[in-house]
Each structure stands twice: as C-alpha cells, then as structure tokens.
C-alpha cells in the first residue's frame, strides 16, 4: 500500500559567525532575497503539483 506524505516539516537553526559544523560543503552565505526566491519557487512547484 503506498504511503502519502501530506506535510513535511523541516526545522533548522542558523547562527551567523560560526564555521561549518561538519556534514555539509562550505558555501558563501546567501542573502535573504536569494533564499526568498528559492522558497517561493519551491512553494509554487508544490502548489502546481497539488492542483493536478
């Protein structure tokens, strides 16, 4: 029987001024505009998929 995920909650804590704590690649910090653009694109994709 297939399992449908209706909600996915991801929580993260970001603290400026601290180095990487491991596990990820080192990246330059992104400004809030870039993050906002990415979030709105992801939300639009999710909305489009639920409308089908």
HELIX and SHEET records of a PDB file:
HELIX    1   1 UNK A   32  UNK A   51  1                                  20    
END                                                                             
